[in-house]
């Protein structure tokens, strides 16, 4: 029996959520072996190659030859934000914080998008959006306490700041990406081609090419390139494309952090704080409130 488009959408979404749920653990394992720049360089190169294969196999490579000069310059800007600056900030947050703290704090970006959309997309803010922002920031406060709600940030306030900054930066990137009307896979590949160029420069400046790379570190960074930046993003785009409405698959993403918590507990043995679960549920609630507002428009 042939699968319906909606069934295929759920399948692609489930694959995305399952793979993204493993990334927090992969980040922590990789950062034990490699510097941030070296890890990001390997992951970006792998992701760029993966995206090139996807664009080629889907017959979209000719679209890249049709890009205008302004579109290429726009990709150069987006490639500077993602993967370079965004992931350097995010990975440093993971380096400083327990993964169970860094990942949920980064998840508040859908709420931040609404507030960036006011000056950038000329949208209006509803009262519901302020409620969502308040709930998400309260969730961040609780998560950052690492089991002690009266001392938010614990011993790592810098890490919490970097995780929040990464959420703001990703929201900024998302809004800029929405304004770019090119094919999703094509513009993502173009962004990452520029990102790869920036990472080559960054690795040369930091002397990363002179540092030995362990097999474990290389394998973990390759995994991150495939399943954080590369093929998983394409799976997610396919899910959104095949679904009758985006909200039918969008909320599935909230399963990813819970998968992460299980893997973090049993693979790298992070003790799970009760505040992580409470704060995560608050952040998810805030995003659902925001998404419901968006769907009703």
Secondary structure in CASP SS format (residue, H / E / C, confidence):
PFRMAT SS
TARGET T0000
AUTHOR 0000-0000-0000
METHOD secondary structure of the structure
MODEL  1
X C 1.00
X C 1.00
X C 1.00
X C 1.00
X H 1.00
X H 1.00
X H 1.00
X H 1.00
X H 1.00
X H 1.00
X H 1.00
X H 1.00
X H 1.00
X H 1.00
X H 1.00
X H 1.00
X H 1.00
X H 1.00
X H 1.00
X H 1.00
X H 1.00
X H 1.00
X H 1.00
X H 1.00
X H 1.00
X H 1.00
X H 1.00
X H 1.00
X H 1.00
X H 1.00
X H 1.00
X C 1.00
X C 1.00
X C 1.00
X C 1.00
X H 1.00
X H 1.00
X H 1.00
X H 1.00
X H 1.00
X H 1.00
X H 1.00
X H 1.00
X H 1.00
X H 1.00
X H 1.00
X H 1.00
X H 1.00
X H 1.00
X H 1.00
X H 1.00
X H 1.00
X H 1.00
X H 1.00
X H 1.00
X H 1.00
X H 1.00
X C 1.00
X C 1.00
X C 1.00
X H 1.00
X H 1.00
X H 1.00
X H 1.00
X H 1.00
X H 1.00
X C 1.00
X C 1.00
X H 1.00
X H 1.00
X H 1.00
X H 1.00
X H 1.00
X H 1.00
X H 1.00
X H 1.00
X H 1.00
X H 1.00
X H 1.00
X H 1.00
X H 1.00
X H 1.00
X H 1.00
X H 1.00
X H 1.00
X H 1.00
X H 1.00
X H 1.00
X H 1.00
X H 1.00
X H 1.00
X H 1.00
X H 1.00
X H 1.00
X H 1.00
X H 1.00
X C 1.00
X C 1.00
X H 1.00
X H 1.00
X H 1.00
X H 1.00
X H 1.00
X H 1.00
X H 1.00
X H 1.00
X C 1.00
X C 1.00
X H 1.00
X H 1.00
X H 1.00
X H 1.00
X H 1.00
X H 1.00
X H 1.00
X H 1.00
X H 1.00
X H 1.00
X H 1.00
X H 1.00
X H 1.00
X C 1.00
X C 1.00
X C 1.00
X C 1.00
X C 1.00
X H 1.00
X H 1.00
X H 1.00
X H 1.00
X H 1.00
X H 1.00
X H 1.00
X H 1.00
X H 1.00
X H 1.00
X H 1.00
X H 1.00
X H 1.00
X H 1.00
X H 1.00
X H 1.00
X H 1.00
X H 1.00
X C 1.00
X C 1.00
X C 1.00
X C 1.00
X C 1.00
X C 1.00
X C 1.00
X C 1.00
X C 1.00
X C 1.00
X C 1.00
X C 1.00
X H 1.00
X H 1.00
X H 1.00
X H 1.00
X H 1.00
X H 1.00
X H 1.00
X H 1.00
X H 1.00
X H 1.00
X H 1.00
X H 1.00
X H 1.00
X H 1.00
X H 1.00
X H 1.00
X H 1.00
X H 1.00
X H 1.00
X H 1.00
X H 1.00
X H 1.00
X C 1.00
X C 1.00
X C 1.00
X C 1.00
X C 1.00
X H 1.00
X H 1.00
X H 1.00
X H 1.00
X H 1.00
X H 1.00
X H 1.00
X H 1.00
X H 1.00
X H 1.00
X H 1.00
X H 1.00
X H 1.00
X H 1.00
X H 1.00
X H 1.00
X H 1.00
X H 1.00
X H 1.00
X H 1.00
X H 1.00
X H 1.00
X H 1.00
X C 1.00
X H 1.00
X H 1.00
X H 1.00
X C 1.00
X C 1.00
X C 1.00
X C 1.00
X H 1.00
X H 1.00
X H 1.00
X H 1.00
X H 1.00
X H 1.00
X H 1.00
X H 1.00
X H 1.00
X H 1.00
X H 1.00
X H 1.00
X H 1.00
X H 1.00
X H 1.00
X H 1.00
X H 1.00
X H 1.00
X H 1.00
X H 1.00
X H 1.00
X H 1.00
X H 1.00
X H 1.00
X H 1.00
X H 1.00
X H 1.00
X H 1.00
X C 1.00
X C 1.00
X C 1.00
X C 1.00
X H 1.00
X H 1.00
X H 1.00
X H 1.00
X H 1.00
X H 1.00
X H 1.00
X H 1.00
X H 1.00
X H 1.00
X H 1.00
X H 1.00
X H 1.00
X H 1.00
X H 1.00
X H 1.00
X H 1.00
X H 1.00
X H 1.00
X H 1.00
X H 1.00
X C 1.00
X C 1.00
X C 1.00
X C 1.00
X C 1.00
X C 1.00
X H 1.00
X H 1.00
X H 1.00
X H 1.00
X H 1.00
X H 1.00
X H 1.00
X H 1.00
X H 1.00
X H 1.00
X H 1.00
X H 1.00
X H 1.00
X H 1.00
X H 1.00
X H 1.00
X H 1.00
X H 1.00
X H 1.00
X H 1.00
X H 1.00
X H 1.00
X H 1.00
X C 1.00
END
